[in-house]
Amino acid sequence: MSSKAAGAPLNVLVIVASTRPGRLGPAIADWFVGATLPEAERRGITIDVADLAELGLPLLDEPEHPSSGSYVHEHTRAWSRRVAAADAFVVVTPEYNYGMPAALKNAFDFLYHEWAWKPVGFVSYGNTSAGTRSVQMTKQVVTTLKMMPIGATVALRIADSTRNGQVIESAGLDKTARGVLLELSQVAAAMRPLRTRPHRDDTSVSGPVEGLTLTIARPDDLAELLVLQRCCWVQEALANDTLDLRPLRETLDDLRASMSTWQLWCVRRHGRLVAAVRARTHKRAWLIGRLMVAPDQAGNGIGSWLLSYVEEQAPEETTHHELFTGHRSTRNIRLYERAGYALTTADDTPDGSVHLTKQRQLIA
Ligand SMILES: Cc1cc2nc3c(=O)[nH]c(=O)nc-3n(C[C@H](O)[C@H](O)[C@H](O)COP(=O)(O)O)c2cc1C
């Protein structure tokens, strides 16, 4: 379930919290999306729906604290990408025993930085209390993750607001839903500087030079990332004598779309974006791409250090690392060979590129 509005400056992720067979949750979420979509489209807001039952996260099974951003399982990475791509959340939740569903708490616990500095609205439902006790409990959890609960809310008493498993049509309820979206978008816009600026809790790292922070990319990093990418690939264009390079043609929307399939990491030095890389799994391989270092920072070891970091992020089940680079990008090829990669042949190697692989080294 996903609905997109063109040129979206704001991404709202609707989270369906209940998972049991025969649940009411998806019908409530469908109603919310239907009631708010025209307004969302007018405002250029994208609405994505994450149904926790479809997502199927196991009980938290990551060895590291999520604030490390270091995940060994692909299901965590996929969830991380989805949440990182959002600017705001709407939690559609029932009340179970005066509290939130366990699946919702578990989904929160899987991640950390991805949630931060984003507003969250609630659409709750239940019997006498219309799910409001569940919302109160959830607010305590989300503020720990630096989310900001908004005031506008939808609270549905099941007996009054639903019939045959559907929300009863009501102009008043639809207006309340639009109120949630509106307030959410206002607060998300106001909180944007917090999501953009380097934060005290960014993962400070000891790298080859001082002043580095390393984070999973957020939507607000993308504009800067696009500029860095173009700067870096101008050098590739010169080395390979062609302007026909995809990284030079990509738009902000392309980068935003790539966040749903790739995990992206950004390296900042004293707040300025100086390097980035992305990776994803493909069968048993850990595909690494778009390793870039700002030209004025080249030669100081950031590229090799970031390559080694991203290799360590490979999920347990991967057997080897793979990447492509221009066939005349001798500087890149040297860096990869020094890191243990070997030139190989692959059927899907784009024209003018070479393919390199390296066996994954398991850390005891
Ligand atoms: C395990 C469980 C506990 C429940 N506890 C409450 C409760 O504390 N308060 C309430 O108003 N409704 C409670 N209900 C009723 C739910 O609000 C109602 O079944 C609702 O449809 C559940 O959402 P779902 O259909 O999406 O799972 C409970 C239901 C279940 C299954």
The ligand as an SDF file (V2000), in Angstrom:
LIG
                    3D

 31 33  0  0  0  0  0  0  0  0999 V2000
   -5.4510   -8.6040   23.1570 C   0  0  0  0  0  0  0  0  0  0  0  0
   -6.5260   -7.5550   23.1020 C   0  0  0  0  0  0  0  0  0  0  0  0
   -6.6240   -6.6470   24.1300 C   0  0  0  0  0  0  0  0  0  0  0  0
   -7.5800   -5.6340   24.0710 C   0  0  0  0  0  0  0  0  0  0  0  0
   -7.6040   -4.6980   25.0520 N   0  0  0  0  0  0  0  0  0  0  0  0
   -8.4280   -3.6190   24.9120 C   0  0  0  0  0  0  0  0  0  0  0  0
   -8.3440   -2.5310   25.8040 C   0  0  0  0  0  0  0  0  0  0  0  0
   -7.5830   -2.5260   26.7570 O   0  0  0  0  0  0  0  0  0  0  0  0
   -9.1320   -1.4680   25.5860 N   0  0  0  0  0  0  0  0  0  0  0  0
  -10.0160   -1.4110   24.5220 C   0  0  0  0  0  0  0  0  0  0  0  0
  -10.7020   -0.4060   24.3520 O   0  0  0  0  0  0  0  0  0  0  0  0
  -10.1130   -2.4310   23.6510 N   0  0  0  0  0  0  0  0  0  0  0  0
   -9.3400   -3.5210   23.8180 C   0  0  0  0  0  0  0  0  0  0  0  0
   -9.4040   -4.5580   22.9200 N   0  0  0  0  0  0  0  0  0  0  0  0
  -10.3790   -4.4870   21.8200 C   0  0  0  0  0  0  0  0  0  0  0  0
   -9.7240   -3.8300   20.6220 C   0  0  0  0  0  0  0  0  0  0  0  0
   -9.7900   -2.4310   20.7400 O   0  0  0  0  0  0  0  0  0  0  0  0
  -10.4220   -4.2670   19.3470 C   0  0  0  0  0  0  0  0  0  0  0  0
  -10.4510   -5.6750   19.2830 O   0  0  0  0  0  0  0  0  0  0  0  0
   -9.7120   -3.7460   18.1080 C   0  0  0  0  0  0  0  0  0  0  0  0
  -10.3930   -4.1490   16.9490 O   0  0  0  0  0  0  0  0  0  0  0  0
   -8.2750   -4.2640   18.0710 C   0  0  0  0  0  0  0  0  0  0  0  0
   -7.5970   -3.7750   16.9660 O   0  0  0  0  0  0  0  0  0  0  0  0
   -7.2300   -4.7430   15.7540 P   0  0  0  0  0  0  0  0  0  0  0  0
   -8.5730   -5.3010   15.2470 O   0  0  0  0  0  0  0  0  0  0  0  0
   -6.6000   -3.8790   14.6990 O   0  0  0  0  0  0  0  0  0  0  0  0
   -6.3650   -5.8110   16.2890 O   0  0  0  0  0  0  0  0  0  0  0  0
   -8.4820   -5.5810   22.9700 C   0  0  0  0  0  0  0  0  0  0  0  0
   -8.3570   -6.5220   21.9460 C   0  0  0  0  0  0  0  0  0  0  0  0
   -7.3890   -7.4940   22.0150 C   0  0  0  0  0  0  0  0  0  0  0  0
   -7.2550   -8.4710   20.8610 C   0  0  0  0  0  0  0  0  0  0  0  0
  1  2  1  0
  2  3  1  0
  2 30  2  0
  3  4  2  0
  4  5  1  0
  4 28  1  0
  5  6  2  0
  6  7  1  0
  6 13  1  0
  7  8  2  0
  7  9  1  0
  9 10  1  0
 10 11  2  0
 10 12  1  0
 12 13  2  0
 13 14  1  0
 14 15  1  0
 14 28  1  0
 15 16  1  0
 16 17  1  0
 16 18  1  0
 18 19  1  0
 18 20  1  0
 20 21  1  0
 20 22  1  0
 22 23  1  0
 23 24  1  0
 24 25  2  0
 24 26  1  0
 24 27  1  0
 28 29  2  0
 29 30  1  0
 30 31  1  0
M  END
$$$$
